[in-house]
């Protein structure tokens, strides 16, 4: 494997500065090259596109291709026993990387990558590491258990290609990880937003001050939070470090990276085609409208994904003013990933997402942990919240929720350390409606 990314920092900035028309032309060219390679071998997409003619006449024609859904990928066409993704292009023997989705929303899905696909993963990761200003002088502690989830491995190897020192902490307890952060003088922490806060909580319980550690940047992903001001500010306050958000998925790749101000995510349009569909109308979204994100990969041949309905809720901006004097014409997502379409609750006529509630809960510095449970009362959605609160005053939290959401929500106090903690994706939202 090469020790350096194929593209340079300047190459990546040049892609960002292309006009919208040039971006779309570039994407269409890359898409045609992808289709030409995969269709003779990929049964999944050759059947899906049987009535389509390639090359497409224009970018508008691309938007008429059929969508890909998660349930389509779960339709196993292989006989090896594992739940391999149905969109694999080649025989299993061609692949060298095995990873699985987390399974938090159903059966885990096995996604495989060839050597070339894996290099594509690491190239896409360079945008994330650019935003975090990672260099060879950095020491990055990986606060994960390094199971079959792709995010750990791709981040680790992308750091190696930068020449940074990657410090694996799999198998260690939270306290042992804190000791390793301190003894190794790590400058970067990679974790979920939940676990970054949990590390600080455990440190406080053992008379450690993480503000005195050498951590300067915290790269987060896996759940909303890194671009939500209340959560981002809380992490930055307890660690005295800059939070750098990013987003990706096993079946898609690392598609989003933080803007310099930390107020949202850019989509890496050099490697992904994004589309947005209004949550209200189902039609293509307008500027800043709450919408579902649809993504297409441009460089992943062994496990391609085309017009994939991600379920992620975002607010896209195509005409954002450049920040820090640097032009970036890639589409910008205000607040990053705001939540999931299938998590939406309609409580007394008001659309509520777990991330909106979490934003309010995290504004209370004394609140340690929480759990939300959605349930049905007759035909109506209802929500109850349990909290661990140092002040033991749940009524003040309920009052703030009512002021900011316009809803009266049941908030109850539970004893300290009774709610679960999470190393991977936080599962603080329990949906009993289904």
C-alpha positions as CSV (number, residue, x, y, z in Angstrom):
1,X,0.0,0.0,0.0
2,X,1.3,3.5,-0.8
3,X,2.3,5.6,2.1
4,X,0.8,8.8,0.7
5,X,-2.7,9.7,-0.6
6,X,-3.0,9.8,-4.4
7,X,-4.4,13.3,-4.3
8,X,-2.8,16.3,-2.7
9,X,-4.2,18.9,-0.4
10,X,-4.2,21.4,-3.3
11,X,-6.0,18.8,-5.6
12,X,-8.8,18.5,-3.0
13,X,-9.2,22.3,-2.7
14,X,-9.4,22.6,-6.5
15,X,-12.4,20.2,-6.6
16,X,-14.1,22.4,-3.9
17,X,-13.7,25.5,-6.1
18,X,-15.3,24.1,-9.2
19,X,-18.6,25.8,-10.3
20,X,-21.8,23.9,-9.8
21,X,-22.0,23.1,-13.5
22,X,-18.4,21.8,-13.6
23,X,-19.1,19.7,-10.5
24,X,-22.1,18.1,-12.2
25,X,-20.2,17.4,-15.4
26,X,-17.3,15.9,-13.5
27,X,-19.7,13.7,-11.5
28,X,-21.5,12.5,-14.6
29,X,-18.2,11.6,-16.3
30,X,-17.2,9.6,-13.2
31,X,-20.6,7.9,-13.0
32,X,-20.4,6.8,-16.6
33,X,-17.0,5.3,-16.0
34,X,-18.3,3.5,-13.0
35,X,-21.4,2.1,-14.8
36,X,-19.3,0.9,-17.7
37,X,-17.1,-1.1,-15.4
38,X,-19.7,-2.7,-13.1
39,X,-22.8,-3.4,-15.3
40,X,-21.2,-6.4,-17.1
41,X,-20.6,-8.1,-13.7
42,X,-23.0,-6.6,-11.2
43,X,-26.3,-8.5,-11.3
44,X,-28.0,-6.2,-8.8
45,X,-27.6,-3.0,-10.9
46,X,-27.8,-4.6,-14.3
47,X,-31.3,-5.8,-13.4
48,X,-32.2,-2.5,-11.8
49,X,-31.1,-0.5,-14.9
50,X,-32.3,-3.0,-17.5
51,X,-34.6,-0.3,-19.0
52,X,-32.0,2.5,-18.9
53,X,-29.7,3.5,-21.7
54,X,-26.1,4.5,-21.0
55,X,-24.3,6.9,-21.3
56,X,-27.0,9.3,-20.0
57,X,-27.7,12.4,-22.1
58,X,-27.3,14.8,-19.2
59,X,-27.4,15.1,-15.4
60,X,-31.2,15.5,-15.4
61,X,-31.4,11.9,-16.8
62,X,-29.4,10.7,-13.8
63,X,-32.2,11.8,-11.5
64,X,-34.7,9.5,-13.2
65,X,-32.8,6.3,-12.4
66,X,-34.4,4.1,-9.8
67,X,-33.6,4.5,-6.1
68,X,-31.7,1.9,-4.0
69,X,-33.2,1.1,-0.6
70,X,-31.6,-0.7,2.4
71,X,-34.1,-3.5,2.2
72,X,-32.9,-4.1,-1.4
73,X,-29.3,-4.6,-0.1
74,X,-30.5,-7.1,2.4
75,X,-31.8,-9.5,-0.3
76,X,-29.0,-12.0,-0.1
77,X,-28.1,-13.5,-3.4
78,X,-25.0,-15.4,-2.1
79,X,-24.9,-18.9,-0.6
80,X,-22.0,-18.6,1.9
81,X,-24.4,-18.1,4.9
82,X,-23.3,-14.6,5.7
83,X,-25.8,-11.7,5.0
84,X,-23.7,-10.3,2.2
85,X,-24.9,-7.1,0.5
86,X,-26.8,-7.9,-2.7
87,X,-25.0,-5.2,-4.7
88,X,-21.6,-6.9,-4.8
89,X,-20.0,-6.7,-8.3
90,X,-17.6,-9.6,-8.2
91,X,-17.3,-13.1,-6.8
92,X,-16.4,-13.2,-3.1
93,X,-12.8,-14.3,-3.9
94,X,-12.1,-10.9,-5.4
95,X,-12.6,-9.1,-2.1
96,X,-10.1,-8.5,0.7
97,X,-12.0,-6.4,3.3
98,X,-14.9,-7.7,5.4
99,X,-17.0,-5.3,7.4
100,X,-20.5,-5.2,8.9
101,X,-23.1,-2.5,9.6
102,X,-23.9,-1.9,13.3
103,X,-27.3,-3.6,13.1
104,X,-28.9,-1.0,15.3
105,X,-31.8,-0.7,12.8
106,X,-32.2,-4.3,11.8
107,X,-30.0,-7.2,10.6
108,X,-26.3,-6.4,10.2
109,X,-25.3,-6.2,6.6
110,X,-22.0,-7.5,5.4
111,X,-20.2,-5.1,3.0
112,X,-17.0,-6.2,1.2
113,X,-14.3,-4.1,-0.5
114,X,-11.6,-4.9,-3.0
115,X,-8.0,-3.5,-2.6
116,X,-8.9,-0.7,-5.0
117,X,-12.1,0.1,-3.1
118,X,-10.2,0.3,0.1
119,X,-7.8,2.9,-1.4
120,X,-10.9,4.9,-2.4
121,X,-12.1,4.8,1.2
122,X,-8.7,6.2,2.4
123,X,-8.8,8.9,-0.3
124,X,-12.2,10.0,0.8
125,X,-11.1,10.1,4.4
126,X,-8.4,12.7,3.5
127,X,-11.1,15.4,3.3
128,X,-12.0,14.6,7.0
129,X,-8.4,14.7,8.1
130,X,-7.8,18.0,6.2
131,X,-10.7,19.5,8.2
132,X,-9.1,18.3,11.4
133,X,-5.6,19.6,10.3
134,X,-4.0,16.2,10.9
135,X,-0.2,16.0,10.2
136,X,2.7,13.6,10.8
137,X,3.3,15.2,14.2
138,X,-0.1,14.1,15.5
139,X,-0.8,11.1,17.8
140,X,-4.4,9.9,17.4
141,X,-6.0,7.6,20.0
142,X,-8.7,5.4,18.6
143,X,-11.3,4.9,21.4
144,X,-13.0,1.9,19.7
145,X,-13.0,-1.8,20.1
146,X,-12.0,-2.5,16.4
147,X,-14.7,-5.0,15.6
148,X,-16.2,-5.5,12.1
149,X,-17.5,-1.9,11.9
150,X,-15.7,-0.2,9.0
151,X,-15.3,3.3,10.6
152,X,-12.5,2.2,13.0
153,X,-10.4,0.5,10.4
154,X,-10.8,3.2,7.7
155,X,-9.9,6.0,10.1
156,X,-6.9,4.1,11.4
157,X,-5.4,3.4,8.0
158,X,-6.2,6.9,6.7
159,X,-4.2,8.3,9.6
160,X,-1.3,6.0,8.8
161,X,-1.3,7.3,5.2
162,X,-1.0,10.8,6.7
163,X,2.1,9.7,8.6
164,X,0.3,10.3,12.0
165,X,0.8,7.9,14.9
166,X,-2.4,5.8,15.4
167,X,-2.8,4.5,19.0
168,X,-5.4,1.6,19.1
169,X,-7.3,1.3,22.4
170,X,-9.5,-1.7,21.6
171,X,-10.1,-4.0,24.5
172,X,-9.2,-1.4,27.1
173,X,-11.6,-0.2,29.8
174,X,-12.7,3.5,29.7
175,X,-10.3,4.2,32.6
176,X,-7.4,2.5,30.9
177,X,-8.1,4.5,27.8
178,X,-7.9,7.7,29.8
179,X,-4.6,6.6,31.2
180,X,-3.3,5.8,27.7
181,X,-4.4,9.2,26.4
182,X,-2.5,10.9,29.2
183,X,0.7,8.7,29.0
184,X,0.9,8.7,25.2
185,X,0.4,12.5,25.0
186,X,-2.2,11.9,22.3
187,X,-3.2,15.1,20.4
188,X,-6.3,13.7,18.6
189,X,-9.1,11.6,20.0
190,X,-11.4,9.6,17.6
191,X,-14.7,8.6,19.2
192,X,-18.5,9.0,19.0
193,X,-19.9,12.2,20.6
194,X,-21.5,10.0,23.3
195,X,-18.2,8.3,24.2
196,X,-16.2,11.5,24.2
197,X,-18.6,12.8,26.9
198,X,-18.5,9.4,28.8
199,X,-14.7,9.5,28.9
200,X,-14.9,13.0,30.5
201,X,-17.5,11.7,33.0
202,X,-15.3,8.8,34.0
203,X,-12.3,11.0,34.3
204,X,-14.2,13.4,36.6
205,X,-15.2,10.4,38.8
206,X,-11.5,9.5,39.2
207,X,-10.3,13.0,39.9
208,X,-8.8,13.4,36.4
209,X,-9.1,16.7,34.5
210,X,-9.2,16.0,30.8
211,X,-8.6,19.7,30.1
212,X,-5.0,19.1,31.2
213,X,-4.5,16.3,28.7
214,X,-2.8,17.0,25.4
215,X,-5.9,16.4,23.2
216,X,-6.3,19.3,20.8
217,X,-8.9,17.9,18.3
218,X,-11.7,15.3,18.7
219,X,-12.9,13.7,15.5
220,X,-16.5,12.4,16.0
221,X,-19.1,10.5,14.0
222,X,-21.6,7.7,14.3
223,X,-24.5,9.8,15.6
224,X,-25.8,13.4,15.5
225,X,-23.9,15.7,17.8
226,X,-20.6,16.9,16.2
227,X,-22.4,19.8,14.4
228,X,-25.2,20.4,17.0
229,X,-24.1,23.5,18.9
230,X,-25.2,22.4,22.4
231,X,-23.5,19.0,22.1
232,X,-20.4,20.2,20.3
233,X,-19.9,23.0,22.8
234,X,-20.3,20.7,25.8
235,X,-17.6,18.3,24.4
236,X,-15.3,21.2,23.6
237,X,-15.8,22.7,27.0
238,X,-15.0,19.6,29.0
239,X,-12.0,18.6,26.9
240,X,-10.7,22.1,26.0
241,X,-10.3,20.8,22.4
242,X,-11.9,21.4,19.0
243,X,-14.6,19.0,17.8
244,X,-14.4,17.9,14.2
245,X,-17.5,16.3,12.8
246,X,-17.8,13.9,9.9
247,X,-20.3,11.4,8.5
248,X,-20.3,8.1,6.7
249,X,-21.8,4.7,6.5
250,X,-20.5,1.2,5.8
251,X,-22.7,0.8,2.7
252,X,-21.7,4.2,1.4
253,X,-18.3,5.4,2.6
254,X,-17.0,8.6,4.4
255,X,-19.1,11.2,2.6
256,X,-19.2,14.2,4.9
257,X,-16.5,16.5,6.5
258,X,-16.7,19.5,8.8
259,X,-16.5,23.1,7.8
260,X,-13.9,25.3,9.6
261,X,-16.5,26.9,11.9
262,X,-17.9,23.6,13.0
263,X,-21.5,24.6,12.0
264,X,-22.2,21.7,9.6
265,X,-20.8,19.3,7.0
266,X,-19.7,19.6,3.4
267,X,-20.5,16.6,1.2
268,X,-17.4,15.4,-0.7
269,X,-18.8,15.9,-4.2
270,X,-15.6,14.7,-5.8
271,X,-16.5,11.2,-4.7
272,X,-20.3,11.3,-4.1
273,X,-23.4,12.6,-5.9
274,X,-25.8,14.0,-3.3
275,X,-29.6,14.5,-3.9
276,X,-32.1,15.9,-1.5
277,X,-35.9,15.2,-1.2
278,X,-38.2,17.4,0.8
279,X,-39.6,15.7,3.9
280,X,-42.8,17.7,3.4
281,X,-43.4,17.1,-0.3
282,X,-41.2,14.2,-1.4
283,X,-39.9,16.4,-4.3
284,X,-36.4,17.8,-4.8
285,X,-35.7,20.1,-1.9
286,X,-35.2,23.8,-1.9
287,X,-32.3,25.7,-0.2
288,X,-32.3,25.0,3.6
289,X,-35.4,22.7,3.5
290,X,-35.5,19.7,5.8
291,X,-34.9,16.8,3.4
292,X,-33.8,13.2,3.1
293,X,-30.3,12.7,1.8
294,X,-29.8,10.4,-1.3
295,X,-26.2,9.4,-2.2
296,X,-24.3,7.8,-5.1
297,X,-20.7,6.6,-4.8
298,X,-18.4,7.3,-7.7
299,X,-15.3,5.2,-7.0
300,X,-16.4,2.1,-5.2
301,X,-16.6,-0.6,-7.9
302,X,-16.8,-3.7,-5.8
303,X,-19.8,-2.6,-3.7
304,X,-21.3,0.4,-5.6
305,X,-24.3,2.3,-4.3
306,X,-26.4,4.3,-6.7
307,X,-29.2,6.7,-5.7
308,X,-29.3,5.3,-2.1
309,X,-32.0,6.5,0.2
310,X,-30.0,7.0,3.4
311,X,-32.8,8.0,5.7
312,X,-30.6,10.8,7.0
313,X,-32.3,14.2,7.5
314,X,-30.4,17.3,6.5
315,X,-30.8,20.9,5.4
316,X,-28.8,21.5,2.2
317,X,-27.3,24.8,1.1
318,X,-25.8,25.3,-2.4
319,X,-25.1,29.0,-2.2
320,X,-23.2,29.3,1.1
321,X,-20.8,32.2,1.6
322,X,-17.2,31.0,1.7
323,X,-15.7,30.7,5.2
324,X,-12.2,31.7,6.4
325,X,-11.5,33.3,3.0
326,X,-11.5,29.9,1.3
327,X,-14.1,29.0,-1.4
328,X,-15.9,25.7,-1.1
329,X,-18.7,25.1,-3.6
330,X,-19.6,21.6,-2.4
331,X,-23.1,21.4,-1.0
332,X,-23.2,22.4,2.7
333,X,-25.4,20.7,5.4
334,X,-26.5,23.2,8.1
335,X,-26.1,21.4,11.4
336,X,-24.8,18.2,9.8
337,X,-27.0,15.2,10.0
338,X,-30.0,16.2,12.0
339,X,-31.6,12.8,12.6
340,X,-33.3,9.9,10.9
341,X,-36.5,10.0,8.9
342,X,-37.8,6.9,10.6
343,X,-37.2,8.4,14.1
344,X,-39.7,11.2,13.5
345,X,-42.5,11.5,16.1
346,X,-45.7,13.5,15.6
347,X,-46.7,14.5,19.1
348,X,-50.0,16.5,19.3
349,X,-49.4,17.7,15.8
350,X,-45.7,18.8,16.2
351,X,-42.9,17.0,14.3
352,X,-40.2,16.1,16.8
353,X,-36.8,14.4,16.2
354,X,-34.6,12.8,18.9
355,X,-31.7,15.1,17.9
356,X,-33.9,18.2,18.5
357,X,-34.7,16.9,22.0
358,X,-31.0,16.0,22.7
359,X,-30.0,19.5,21.7
360,X,-32.1,20.9,24.5
361,X,-31.1,18.2,27.1
362,X,-27.4,18.8,26.4
363,X,-27.9,22.5,27.2
364,X,-28.1,21.5,30.9
365,X,-24.5,21.0,32.1
366,X,-25.6,19.1,35.2
367,X,-27.5,16.4,33.1
368,X,-25.2,13.3,33.0
369,X,-27.2,10.8,30.9
370,X,-30.7,10.4,29.5
371,X,-33.0,8.0,27.7
372,X,-36.0,8.8,25.5
373,X,-38.8,6.4,24.9
374,X,-41.5,6.9,22.2
375,X,-44.7,4.9,22.5
376,X,-48.3,4.9,21.3
377,X,-51.2,6.1,23.4
378,X,-54.2,5.0,21.3
379,X,-53.3,6.2,17.9
380,X,-51.1,9.1,19.1
381,X,-47.3,9.3,19.5
382,X,-46.1,10.0,23.0
383,X,-42.6,10.6,24.5
384,X,-41.2,10.1,28.0
385,X,-37.6,11.0,29.1
386,X,-35.5,9.6,31.9
387,X,-32.5,11.6,33.1
388,X,-29.6,11.4,35.5
389,X,-29.3,14.9,36.9
390,X,-26.8,16.1,39.5
391,X,-29.3,18.8,40.6
392,X,-32.1,16.2,40.8
393,X,-34.6,18.8,39.4
394,X,-36.3,17.1,36.4
395,X,-39.1,19.8,36.4
396,X,-36.7,22.5,35.1
397,X,-35.8,20.2,32.2
398,X,-39.5,19.6,31.5
399,X,-40.2,23.3,31.6
400,X,-37.4,24.1,29.1
401,X,-38.7,21.4,26.7
402,X,-42.2,22.9,26.9
403,X,-40.9,26.4,26.2
404,X,-38.7,25.4,23.2
405,X,-40.8,22.6,21.7
406,X,-44.3,23.8,22.8
407,X,-45.0,20.4,24.2
408,X,-45.5,19.0,27.7
409,X,-43.2,16.0,28.0
410,X,-42.9,13.6,31.0
411,X,-39.4,13.9,32.4
412,X,-38.5,11.6,35.3
413,X,-35.3,11.3,37.5
414,X,-33.4,8.0,37.8
415,X,-30.5,7.2,40.1
416,X,-26.9,8.0,38.9
417,X,-25.2,5.3,36.7
418,X,-28.5,3.4,36.0
419,X,-28.8,4.4,32.4
420,X,-26.6,2.7,29.8
421,X,-23.4,4.2,28.4
422,X,-22.3,3.7,24.8
423,X,-18.9,3.3,23.2
424,X,-20.4,3.1,19.6
425,X,-23.5,4.7,18.4
426,X,-25.6,6.0,21.3
427,X,-29.0,4.2,21.6
428,X,-30.7,6.7,23.8
429,X,-33.9,6.7,21.7
430,X,-36.1,3.7,22.3
431,X,-38.9,3.4,19.8
432,X,-41.8,1.2,21.1
433,X,-44.2,2.4,18.5
434,X,-43.3,-0.4,16.0
